[in-house]
Amino acid sequence: MIRPLTVRLDPDTSRLLRLYRGQSPVAVIGRAVRLLAGADGHLAPDGSIRTGRRVT
């Protein structure tokens, strides 16, 4: 089991979270990290984590 992680947000990120009022901050940050990981090529199209080195 993965233990919960406490993250301190900088003021700019806290302000951005206010754009998503009514949504769980955990859910918003989770979506953001998955989008970033996908854009960086760390996620396969099916959502699984890619392992190994990428050749660029």
C-alpha distance matrix in Angstrom:
0.0 3.8 6.3 9.4 12.2 15.7 18.3 22.1 24.2 27.7 30.5 31.1 27.6 27.8 31.1 29.8 27.1 30.1 31.2 28.4 29.4 28.0 24.8 21.5 21.3 17.5 18.7 21.6 19.9 17.3 20.3 22.1 19.6 19.4 23.3 23.6 21.4 23.5 26.7 25.9 25.3 21.6 20.9 22.8 24.8 22.4 19.6 17.8 17.3 20.4 20.2 23.2 26.0 28.0 31.7 33.5
3.8 0.0 3.8 6.5 8.7 12.4 14.7 18.5 20.6 24.0 27.0 27.5 24.0 24.4 27.8 26.5 24.0 27.2 28.4 25.8 27.0 26.0 22.7 19.3 18.5 14.9 16.3 18.9 16.8 14.5 17.8 19.2 16.5 16.9 20.7 20.6 18.7 21.2 24.1 23.2 23.0 19.4 19.1 21.5 23.6 21.7 18.4 17.0 15.9 19.0 18.9 21.8 24.2 26.1 29.7 31.3
6.3 3.8 0.0 3.8 6.4 9.7 12.7 16.3 18.8 22.4 25.2 26.3 22.9 22.9 26.5 25.6 23.1 26.0 27.7 25.3 26.0 25.2 22.2 18.5 17.6 14.2 16.4 18.9 16.7 15.2 18.8 19.9 17.5 18.6 22.2 22.0 20.6 23.4 25.9 25.0 25.4 21.9 21.8 24.5 26.6 24.8 21.4 20.2 19.0 22.1 22.0 24.7 26.8 28.6 32.2 33.5
9.4 6.5 3.8 0.0 3.8 6.7 9.7 13.2 15.6 19.2 21.8 23.0 19.6 19.3 22.9 22.2 19.5 22.4 24.2 21.9 22.5 21.8 18.9 15.2 14.0 10.9 13.6 15.9 13.8 12.8 16.6 17.5 15.6 17.2 20.5 20.4 19.6 22.5 24.8 24.2 25.1 21.8 21.8 24.7 26.4 24.9 21.3 20.8 19.7 22.8 23.2 26.0 27.7 29.1 32.7 33.5
12.2 8.7 6.4 3.8 0.0 3.8 6.3 9.9 12.4 15.9 18.8 20.0 16.9 16.9 20.5 20.0 17.8 20.8 22.7 20.9 21.8 21.8 18.9 15.4 13.3 10.6 13.6 15.1 12.3 12.1 15.8 15.9 13.9 16.2 19.2 18.5 18.1 21.2 23.1 22.3 23.6 20.5 21.0 24.3 26.2 25.2 21.5 21.0 19.4 22.2 22.5 25.0 26.3 27.6 31.0 31.5
15.7 12.4 9.7 6.7 3.8 0.0 3.8 6.8 9.7 13.2 15.9 17.6 14.8 14.4 18.1 18.2 16.0 18.8 21.2 19.8 20.4 20.7 18.3 14.9 12.3 10.6 14.2 15.0 12.3 13.2 16.8 16.5 15.0 17.9 20.4 19.5 19.7 23.0 24.4 23.7 25.5 22.8 23.5 26.9 28.6 27.9 24.1 24.0 22.4 25.1 25.5 27.8 28.7 29.8 33.0 33.2
18.3 14.7 12.7 9.7 6.3 3.8 0.0 3.8 6.3 9.7 12.7 14.1 11.4 11.5 15.2 15.2 13.6 16.6 18.9 18.0 19.0 20.0 17.6 14.6 11.4 10.3 13.7 13.6 10.5 12.2 15.4 14.3 13.1 16.4 18.4 17.2 17.9 21.2 22.1 21.5 23.7 21.4 22.3 26.0 27.6 27.4 23.6 23.8 21.9 24.4 25.0 27.0 27.5 28.2 31.2 31.1
22.1 18.5 16.3 13.2 9.9 6.8 3.8 0.0 3.8 6.7 9.6 11.7 9.7 9.4 13.1 14.0 12.9 15.5 18.1 17.9 18.7 20.2 18.4 15.8 12.3 12.4 15.7 14.9 12.1 14.6 17.4 15.8 15.2 18.8 20.2 18.7 20.0 23.3 23.7 23.1 25.8 23.8 25.0 28.7 30.1 30.2 26.5 26.9 25.0 27.3 27.9 29.7 29.8 30.4 33.1 32.6
24.2 20.6 18.8 15.6 12.4 9.7 6.3 3.8 0.0 3.7 6.5 8.0 6.0 6.1 9.7 10.4 9.9 12.5 14.9 15.2 16.4 18.5 16.7 14.8 11.0 12.0 14.8 13.1 10.6 13.8 15.9 13.7 13.9 17.6 18.3 16.9 18.9 21.9 21.8 21.7 24.6 23.1 24.3 27.9 29.0 29.5 25.8 26.7 25.0 27.1 28.2 30.0 29.7 29.8 32.4 31.5
27.7 24.0 22.4 19.2 15.9 13.2 9.7 6.7 3.7 0.0 3.8 5.6 5.5 6.3 8.8 10.2 10.9 13.1 15.3 16.4 17.7 20.4 19.0 17.6 13.9 15.3 17.7 15.4 13.1 16.5 18.1 15.4 15.8 19.6 19.7 18.0 20.3 23.2 22.6 22.3 25.6 24.6 26.0 29.7 30.8 31.6 28.1 29.1 27.2 29.0 30.0 31.5 30.8 30.6 32.9 31.6
30.5 27.0 25.2 21.8 18.8 15.9 12.7 9.6 6.5 3.8 0.0 3.8 5.5 5.0 6.2 8.7 10.0 11.1 13.5 15.3 16.2 19.2 18.5 17.7 14.2 16.5 18.6 16.1 14.6 18.3 19.4 16.8 18.0 21.6 21.3 20.0 22.7 25.3 24.4 24.6 28.0 27.3 28.4 32.0 32.7 33.6 30.2 31.5 29.9 31.8 33.1 34.7 33.9 33.5 35.6 34.1
31.1 27.5 26.3 23.0 20.0 17.6 14.1 11.7 8.0 5.6 3.8 0.0 3.8 5.4 5.1 6.4 8.8 10.2 11.6 13.8 15.5 18.8 17.8 17.6 14.2 16.4 17.9 14.8 13.5 17.2 17.6 14.7 16.3 19.7 18.8 17.5 20.6 22.8 21.6 22.1 25.6 25.3 26.4 29.8 30.3 31.5 28.3 29.9 28.4 30.1 31.7 33.2 32.3 31.4 33.4 31.6
27.6 24.0 22.9 19.6 16.9 14.8 11.4 9.7 6.0 5.5 5.5 3.8 0.0 3.8 5.3 5.0 6.3 8.9 10.3 11.6 13.5 16.4 14.9 14.3 10.7 12.8 14.2 11.2 9.7 13.4 14.1 11.4 12.9 16.4 15.9 14.9 17.8 20.1 19.4 20.0 23.2 22.6 23.4 26.8 27.3 28.3 24.9 26.6 25.2 27.2 28.8 30.6 30.0 29.4 31.6 30.2
27.8 24.4 22.9 19.3 16.9 14.4 11.5 9.4 6.1 6.3 5.0 5.4 3.8 0.0 3.8 5.4 5.2 6.8 9.4 10.6 11.5 14.3 13.5 12.8 9.5 12.2 14.1 11.5 10.7 14.5 15.5 13.5 15.3 18.5 18.4 17.9 20.6 22.9 22.5 23.3 26.3 25.4 26.0 29.4 29.7 30.3 26.9 28.6 27.5 29.8 31.5 33.5 33.2 32.6 35.1 33.8
31.1 27.8 26.5 22.9 20.5 18.1 15.2 13.1 9.7 8.8 6.2 5.1 5.3 3.8 0.0 3.8 5.4 5.4 7.4 9.8 10.8 14.2 14.0 14.4 11.6 14.7 15.9 12.8 12.8 16.6 16.8 14.7 17.1 20.1 19.3 19.0 22.1 23.9 23.2 24.4 27.5 27.1 27.6 30.7 30.7 31.6 28.4 30.5 29.6 31.7 33.6 35.6 35.0 34.2 36.4 34.7
29.8 26.5 25.6 22.2 20.0 18.2 15.2 14.0 10.4 10.2 8.7 6.4 5.0 5.4 3.8 0.0 3.8 5.3 5.5 7.7 9.9 13.3 12.4 13.0 10.3 13.2 13.6 10.1 10.4 14.0 13.6 11.4 14.2 16.9 15.8 15.8 19.1 20.5 19.8 21.3 24.3 24.1 24.3 27.4 27.2 28.1 25.1 27.4 26.6 28.7 30.9 33.0 32.4 31.3 33.5 31.9
27.1 24.0 23.1 19.5 17.8 16.0 13.6 12.9 9.9 10.9 10.0 8.8 6.3 5.2 5.4 3.8 0.0 3.8 5.3 5.5 7.3 10.2 9.0 9.3 6.7 10.0 10.6 7.6 8.4 12.0 12.1 10.8 13.5 16.1 15.7 16.1 19.0 20.6 20.5 22.0 24.7 24.0 23.9 26.9 26.7 27.1 24.0 26.2 25.7 28.2 30.4 32.8 32.7 31.9 34.4 33.1
30.1 27.2 26.0 22.4 20.8 18.8 16.6 15.5 12.5 13.1 11.1 10.2 8.9 6.8 5.4 5.3 3.8 0.0 3.8 5.3 5.5 9.0 9.4 10.6 9.0 12.7 13.2 10.5 12.0 15.3 15.2 14.3 17.2 19.5 18.9 19.6 22.6 23.9 23.7 25.5 28.1 27.6 27.3 30.2 29.7 30.1 27.2 29.6 29.3 31.8 34.1 36.5 36.4 35.5 37.9 36.5
31.2 28.4 27.7 24.2 22.7 21.2 18.9 18.1 14.9 15.3 13.5 11.6 10.3 9.4 7.4 5.5 5.3 3.8 0.0 3.8 5.8 9.3 9.4 11.6 10.5 13.9 13.3 10.1 12.2 15.2 14.1 13.2 16.7 18.5 17.2 18.3 21.6 22.3 21.9 24.1 26.7 26.6 26.1 28.7 27.8 28.4 25.8 28.5 28.5 30.9 33.5 35.9 35.7 34.4 36.7 35.1
28.4 25.8 25.3 21.9 20.9 19.8 18.0 17.9 15.2 16.4 15.3 13.8 11.6 10.6 9.8 7.7 5.5 5.3 3.8 0.0 3.8 6.3 5.7 8.2 7.9 11.1 10.1 7.5 10.3 12.8 11.8 11.9 15.3 16.7 16.0 17.6 20.4 21.1 21.3 23.6 25.8 25.4 24.4 26.9 25.9 26.1 23.5 26.2 26.5 29.2 31.9 34.6 34.7 33.6 36.2 34.9
29.4 27.0 26.0 22.5 21.8 20.4 19.0 18.7 16.4 17.7 16.2 15.5 13.5 11.5 10.8 9.9 7.3 5.5 5.8 3.8 0.0 3.8 5.5 8.1 8.7 12.2 11.7 10.0 12.9 15.3 14.8 15.3 18.4 19.8 19.5 21.2 23.8 24.6 25.0 27.2 29.3 28.7 27.7 30.1 29.2 29.0 26.4 29.0 29.4 32.3 34.9 37.7 38.0 37.1 39.7 38.6
28.0 26.0 25.2 21.8 21.8 20.7 20.0 20.2 18.5 20.4 19.2 18.8 16.4 14.3 14.2 13.3 10.2 9.0 9.3 6.3 3.8 0.0 3.8 6.7 8.9 11.8 10.9 10.4 13.7 15.3 15.0 16.3 19.2 20.2 20.3 22.4 24.6 25.3 26.2 28.4 30.2 29.2 27.8 30.0 29.0 28.4 25.9 28.5 29.2 32.4 35.0 38.0 38.7 37.9 40.8 39.9
24.8 22.7 22.2 18.9 18.9 18.3 17.6 18.4 16.7 19.0 18.5 17.8 14.9 13.5 14.0 12.4 9.0 9.4 9.4 5.7 5.5 3.8 0.0 3.8 6.2 8.5 7.1 7.0 10.3 11.6 11.4 13.1 15.7 16.5 17.0 19.2 21.1 21.8 23.0 25.1 26.7 25.6 24.2 26.4 25.5 24.9 22.2 24.7 25.5 28.6 31.2 34.3 35.1 34.4 37.3 36.6
21.5 19.3 18.5 15.2 15.4 14.9 14.6 15.8 14.8 17.6 17.7 17.6 14.3 12.8 14.4 13.0 9.3 10.6 11.6 8.2 8.1 6.7 3.8 0.0 3.8 5.3 5.2 6.3 8.7 9.8 10.8 12.5 14.4 15.5 16.8 18.5 20.1 21.3 22.8 24.4 25.9 24.4 23.1 25.6 25.2 24.3 21.4 23.4 23.8 27.2 29.4 32.5 33.5 33.2 36.3 35.9
21.3 18.5 17.6 14.0 13.3 12.3 11.4 12.3 11.0 13.9 14.2 14.2 10.7 9.5 11.6 10.3 6.7 9.0 10.5 7.9 8.7 8.9 6.2 3.8 0.0 3.8 5.4 5.0 6.1 8.3 9.9 10.5 12.2 14.2 15.3 16.4 18.1 19.9 21.0 22.3 24.2 22.7 22.0 24.9 24.9 24.4 21.1 23.0 22.8 25.9 28.0 30.8 31.5 31.2 34.2 33.7
17.5 14.9 14.2 10.9 10.6 10.6 10.3 12.4 12.0 15.3 16.5 16.4 12.8 12.2 14.7 13.2 10.0 12.7 13.9 11.1 12.2 11.8 8.5 5.3 3.8 0.0 3.8 5.5 5.3 6.0 8.6 9.9 10.6 12.2 14.2 15.3 16.3 18.2 19.9 20.9 22.4 20.4 19.6 22.5 22.8 22.0 18.6 20.0 19.8 23.1 25.0 28.0 29.0 29.0 32.3 32.1
18.7 16.3 16.4 13.6 13.6 14.2 13.7 15.7 14.8 17.7 18.6 17.9 14.2 14.1 15.9 13.6 10.6 13.2 13.3 10.1 11.7 10.9 7.1 5.2 5.4 3.8 0.0 3.8 5.5 5.0 6.2 8.6 9.9 10.6 12.3 14.2 15.3 16.4 18.3 19.9 21.1 19.4 18.0 20.5 20.3 19.4 16.3 18.3 18.7 22.0 24.4 27.6 28.6 28.3 31.5 31.2
21.6 18.9 18.9 15.9 15.1 15.0 13.6 14.9 13.1 15.4 16.1 14.8 11.2 11.5 12.8 10.1 7.6 10.5 10.1 7.5 10.0 10.4 7.0 6.3 5.0 5.5 3.8 0.0 3.8 5.4 5.3 6.3 8.8 10.1 10.7 12.4 14.3 15.5 16.6 18.4 20.1 19.0 18.0 20.7 20.4 20.2 17.1 19.4 19.5 22.4 24.9 27.8 28.3 27.6 30.6 29.9
19.9 16.8 16.7 13.8 12.3 12.3 10.5 12.1 10.6 13.1 14.6 13.5 9.7 10.7 12.8 10.4 8.4 12.0 12.2 10.3 12.9 13.7 10.3 8.7 6.1 5.3 5.5 3.8 0.0 3.8 5.4 5.0 6.2 8.6 9.8 10.4 12.2 14.1 15.2 16.3 18.3 16.8 16.4 19.6 19.9 20.0 16.5 18.2 17.6 20.4 22.5 25.2 25.6 25.2 28.2 27.6
17.3 14.5 15.2 12.8 12.1 13.2 12.2 14.6 13.8 16.5 18.3 17.2 13.4 14.5 16.6 14.0 12.0 15.3 15.2 12.8 15.3 15.3 11.6 9.8 8.3 6.0 5.0 5.4 3.8 0.0 3.8 5.4 5.2 6.3 8.7 9.9 10.6 12.3 14.3 15.3 16.5 14.7 13.8 16.7 17.1 16.7 13.2 14.8 14.5 17.6 19.9 22.9 23.7 23.5 26.7 26.5
20.3 17.8 18.8 16.6 15.8 16.8 15.4 17.4 15.9 18.1 19.4 17.6 14.1 15.5 16.8 13.6 12.1 15.2 14.1 11.8 14.8 15.0 11.4 10.8 9.9 8.6 6.2 5.3 5.4 3.8 0.0 3.8 5.5 5.2 6.1 8.6 9.9 10.5 12.2 14.2 15.3 14.3 12.9 15.4 15.1 15.1 12.0 14.5 14.7 17.6 20.3 23.3 23.9 23.0 26.0 25.5
22.1 19.2 19.9 17.5 15.9 16.5 14.3 15.8 13.7 15.4 16.8 14.7 11.4 13.5 14.7 11.4 10.8 14.3 13.2 11.9 15.3 16.3 13.1 12.5 10.5 9.9 8.6 6.3 5.0 5.4 3.8 0.0 3.8 5.5 5.1 6.1 8.6 9.9 10.5 12.2 14.2 13.5 13.1 16.1 16.2 16.9 13.8 16.0 15.4 17.7 20.3 22.8 22.8 21.8 24.5 23.7
19.6 16.5 17.5 15.6 13.9 15.0 13.1 15.2 13.9 15.8 18.0 16.3 12.9 15.3 17.1 14.2 13.5 17.2 16.7 15.3 18.4 19.2 15.7 14.4 12.2 10.6 9.9 8.8 6.2 5.2 5.5 3.8 0.0 3.8 5.4 5.0 6.0 8.5 9.8 10.4 12.2 10.7 10.8 14.2 15.1 15.8 12.2 13.6 12.5 14.8 17.0 19.4 19.7 19.1 22.1 21.6
19.4 16.9 18.6 17.2 16.2 17.9 16.4 18.8 17.6 19.6 21.6 19.7 16.4 18.5 20.1 16.9 16.1 19.5 18.5 16.7 19.8 20.2 16.5 15.5 14.2 12.2 10.6 10.1 8.6 6.3 5.2 5.5 3.8 0.0 3.8 5.4 5.1 6.1 8.5 9.8 10.5 9.1 8.0 11.0 11.5 12.0 8.6 10.5 10.1 12.6 15.4 18.2 18.8 17.9 21.0 20.8
23.3 20.7 22.2 20.5 19.2 20.4 18.4 20.2 18.3 19.7 21.3 18.8 15.9 18.4 19.3 15.8 15.7 18.9 17.2 16.0 19.5 20.3 17.0 16.8 15.3 14.2 12.3 10.7 9.8 8.7 6.1 5.1 5.4 3.8 0.0 3.8 5.5 5.1 6.1 8.6 9.9 10.0 9.1 11.7 11.5 13.0 10.3 12.8 12.5 14.2 17.2 19.6 19.6 18.0 20.7 19.8
23.6 20.6 22.0 20.4 18.5 19.5 17.2 18.7 16.9 18.0 20.0 17.5 14.9 17.9 19.0 15.8 16.1 19.6 18.3 17.6 21.2 22.4 19.2 18.5 16.4 15.3 14.2 12.4 10.4 9.9 8.6 6.1 5.0 5.4 3.8 0.0 3.8 5.4 5.1 6.1 8.6 8.6 9.3 12.5 13.3 15.1 12.3 13.9 12.5 13.7 16.1 18.0 17.5 16.0 18.6 17.6
21.4 18.7 20.6 19.6 18.1 19.7 17.9 20.0 18.9 20.3 22.7 20.6 17.8 20.6 22.1 19.1 19.0 22.6 21.6 20.4 23.8 24.6 21.1 20.1 18.1 16.3 15.3 14.3 12.2 10.6 9.9 8.6 6.0 5.1 5.5 3.8 0.0 3.8 5.5 5.1 6.2 5.1 6.0 9.5 11.2 12.7 9.8 10.6 8.8 9.9 12.4 14.5 14.4 13.3 16.3 16.0
23.5 21.2 23.4 22.5 21.2 23.0 21.2 23.3 21.9 23.2 25.3 22.8 20.1 22.9 23.9 20.5 20.6 23.9 22.3 21.1 24.6 25.3 21.8 21.3 19.9 18.2 16.4 15.5 14.1 12.3 10.5 9.9 8.5 6.1 5.1 5.4 3.8 0.0 3.8 5.4 5.1 5.7 4.9 7.4 8.1 10.3 8.1 9.9 9.2 9.9 13.1 15.2 15.1 13.3 16.0 15.6
26.7 24.1 25.9 24.8 23.1 24.4 22.1 23.7 21.8 22.6 24.4 21.6 19.4 22.5 23.2 19.8 20.5 23.7 21.9 21.3 25.0 26.2 23.0 22.8 21.0 19.9 18.3 16.6 15.2 14.3 12.2 10.5 9.8 8.5 6.1 5.1 5.5 3.8 0.0 3.8 5.4 7.6 8.2 10.3 10.7 13.6 11.8 13.5 12.5 12.5 15.3 16.7 15.7 13.4 15.4 14.1
25.9 23.2 25.0 24.2 22.3 23.7 21.5 23.1 21.7 22.3 24.6 22.1 20.0 23.3 24.4 21.3 22.0 25.5 24.1 23.6 27.2 28.4 25.1 24.4 22.3 20.9 19.9 18.4 16.3 15.3 14.2 12.2 10.4 9.8 8.6 6.1 5.1 5.4 3.8 0.0 3.8 5.7 8.0 10.5 12.2 14.9 12.9 13.5 11.5 10.8 12.9 13.8 12.5 10.4 12.6 11.5
25.3 23.0 25.4 25.1 23.6 25.5 23.7 25.8 24.6 25.6 28.0 25.6 23.2 26.3 27.5 24.3 24.7 28.1 26.7 25.8 29.3 30.2 26.7 25.9 24.2 22.4 21.1 20.1 18.3 16.5 15.3 14.2 12.2 10.5 9.9 8.6 6.2 5.1 5.4 3.8 0.0 3.8 5.5 7.3 9.4 12.1 10.7 10.9 9.2 7.9 10.4 11.5 10.6 8.4 10.9 10.7
21.6 19.4 21.9 21.8 20.5 22.8 21.4 23.8 23.1 24.6 27.3 25.3 22.6 25.4 27.1 24.1 24.0 27.6 26.6 25.4 28.7 29.2 25.6 24.4 22.7 20.4 19.4 19.0 16.8 14.7 14.3 13.5 10.7 9.1 10.0 8.6 5.1 5.7 7.6 5.7 3.8 0.0 3.8 6.8 9.8 11.5 9.2 8.6 6.0 5.3 7.8 9.7 9.8 9.0 12.3 13.0
20.9 19.1 21.8 21.8 21.0 23.5 22.3 25.0 24.3 26.0 28.4 26.4 23.4 26.0 27.6 24.3 23.9 27.3 26.1 24.4 27.7 27.8 24.2 23.1 22.0 19.6 18.0 18.0 16.4 13.8 12.9 13.1 10.8 8.0 9.1 9.3 6.0 4.9 8.2 8.0 5.5 3.8 0.0 3.8 6.5 7.7 5.5 5.6 4.7 5.4 9.0 11.7 12.6 11.6 14.8 15.6
22.8 21.5 24.5 24.7 24.3 26.9 26.0 28.7 27.9 29.7 32.0 29.8 26.8 29.4 30.7 27.4 26.9 30.2 28.7 26.9 30.1 30.0 26.4 25.6 24.9 22.5 20.5 20.7 19.6 16.7 15.4 16.1 14.2 11.0 11.7 12.5 9.5 7.4 10.3 10.5 7.3 6.8 3.8 0.0 3.8 5.4 5.3 5.3 6.2 6.0 9.6 12.2 13.3 12.1 15.0 16.0
24.8 23.6 26.6 26.4 26.2 28.6 27.6 30.1 29.0 30.8 32.7 30.3 27.3 29.7 30.7 27.2 26.7 29.7 27.8 25.9 29.2 29.0 25.5 25.2 24.9 22.8 20.3 20.4 19.9 17.1 15.1 16.2 15.1 11.5 11.5 13.3 11.2 8.1 10.7 12.2 9.4 9.8 6.5 3.8 0.0 3.8 5.4 7.4 9.4 9.8 13.5 15.9 16.9 15.1 17.6 18.1
22.4 21.7 24.8 24.9 25.2 27.9 27.4 30.2 29.5 31.6 33.6 31.5 28.3 30.3 31.6 28.1 27.1 30.1 28.4 26.1 29.0 28.4 24.9 24.3 24.4 22.0 19.4 20.2 20.0 16.7 15.1 16.9 15.8 12.0 13.0 15.1 12.7 10.3 13.6 14.9 12.1 11.5 7.7 5.4 3.8 0.0 3.8 5.7 8.9 10.3 13.7 16.8 18.4 17.4 20.2 21.2
19.6 18.4 21.4 21.3 21.5 24.1 23.6 26.5 25.8 28.1 30.2 28.3 24.9 26.9 28.4 25.1 24.0 27.2 25.8 23.5 26.4 25.9 22.2 21.4 21.1 18.6 16.3 17.1 16.5 13.2 12.0 13.8 12.2 8.6 10.3 12.3 9.8 8.1 11.8 12.9 10.7 9.2 5.5 5.3 5.4 3.8 0.0 3.8 6.5 8.9 12.4 15.7 17.4 16.7 19.8 20.7
17.8 17.0 20.2 20.8 21.0 24.0 23.8 26.9 26.7 29.1 31.5 29.9 26.6 28.6 30.5 27.4 26.2 29.6 28.5 26.2 29.0 28.5 24.7 23.4 23.0 20.0 18.3 19.4 18.2 14.8 14.5 16.0 13.6 10.5 12.8 13.9 10.6 9.9 13.5 13.5 10.9 8.6 5.6 5.3 7.4 5.7 3.8 0.0 3.8 6.4 9.3 12.9 15.1 15.1 18.5 20.0
17.3 15.9 19.0 19.7 19.4 22.4 21.9 25.0 25.0 27.2 29.9 28.4 25.2 27.5 29.6 26.6 25.7 29.3 28.5 26.5 29.4 29.2 25.5 23.8 22.8 19.8 18.7 19.5 17.6 14.5 14.7 15.4 12.5 10.1 12.5 12.5 8.8 9.2 12.5 11.5 9.2 6.0 4.7 6.2 9.4 8.9 6.5 3.8 0.0 3.8 6.3 9.9 12.1 12.5 16.1 17.8
20.4 19.0 22.1 22.8 22.2 25.1 24.4 27.3 27.1 29.0 31.8 30.1 27.2 29.8 31.7 28.7 28.2 31.8 30.9 29.2 32.3 32.4 28.6 27.2 25.9 23.1 22.0 22.4 20.4 17.6 17.6 17.7 14.8 12.6 14.2 13.7 9.9 9.9 12.5 10.8 7.9 5.3 5.4 6.0 9.8 10.3 8.9 6.4 3.8 0.0 3.8 6.8 8.8 9.1 12.7 14.7
20.2 18.9 22.0 23.2 22.5 25.5 25.0 27.9 28.2 30.0 33.1 31.7 28.8 31.5 33.6 30.9 30.4 34.1 33.5 31.9 34.9 35.0 31.2 29.4 28.0 25.0 24.4 24.9 22.5 19.9 20.3 20.3 17.0 15.4 17.2 16.1 12.4 13.1 15.3 12.9 10.4 7.8 9.0 9.6 13.5 13.7 12.4 9.3 6.3 3.8 0.0 3.8 6.8 8.6 12.2 14.8
23.2 21.8 24.7 26.0 25.0 27.8 27.0 29.7 30.0 31.5 34.7 33.2 30.6 33.5 35.6 33.0 32.8 36.5 35.9 34.6 37.7 38.0 34.3 32.5 30.8 28.0 27.6 27.8 25.2 22.9 23.3 22.8 19.4 18.2 19.6 18.0 14.5 15.2 16.7 13.8 11.5 9.7 11.7 12.2 15.9 16.8 15.7 12.9 9.9 6.8 3.8 0.0 3.7 6.6 9.7 12.8
26.0 24.2 26.8 27.7 26.3 28.7 27.5 29.8 29.7 30.8 33.9 32.3 30.0 33.2 35.0 32.4 32.7 36.4 35.7 34.7 38.0 38.7 35.1 33.5 31.5 29.0 28.6 28.3 25.6 23.7 23.9 22.8 19.7 18.8 19.6 17.5 14.4 15.1 15.7 12.5 10.6 9.8 12.6 13.3 16.9 18.4 17.4 15.1 12.1 8.8 6.8 3.7 0.0 3.8 6.4 9.4
28.0 26.1 28.6 29.1 27.6 29.8 28.2 30.4 29.8 30.6 33.5 31.4 29.4 32.6 34.2 31.3 31.9 35.5 34.4 33.6 37.1 37.9 34.4 33.2 31.2 29.0 28.3 27.6 25.2 23.5 23.0 21.8 19.1 17.9 18.0 16.0 13.3 13.3 13.4 10.4 8.4 9.0 11.6 12.1 15.1 17.4 16.7 15.1 12.5 9.1 8.6 6.6 3.8 0.0 3.7 6.3
31.7 29.7 32.2 32.7 31.0 33.0 31.2 33.1 32.4 32.9 35.6 33.4 31.6 35.1 36.4 33.5 34.4 37.9 36.7 36.2 39.7 40.8 37.3 36.3 34.2 32.3 31.5 30.6 28.2 26.7 26.0 24.5 22.1 21.0 20.7 18.6 16.3 16.0 15.4 12.6 10.9 12.3 14.8 15.0 17.6 20.2 19.8 18.5 16.1 12.7 12.2 9.7 6.4 3.7 0.0 3.8
33.5 31.3 33.5 33.5 31.5 33.2 31.1 32.6 31.5 31.6 34.1 31.6 30.2 33.8 34.7 31.9 33.1 36.5 35.1 34.9 38.6 39.9 36.6 35.9 33.7 32.1 31.2 29.9 27.6 26.5 25.5 23.7 21.6 20.8 19.8 17.6 16.0 15.6 14.1 11.5 10.7 13.0 15.6 16.0 18.1 21.2 20.7 20.0 17.8 14.7 14.8 12.8 9.4 6.3 3.8 0.0
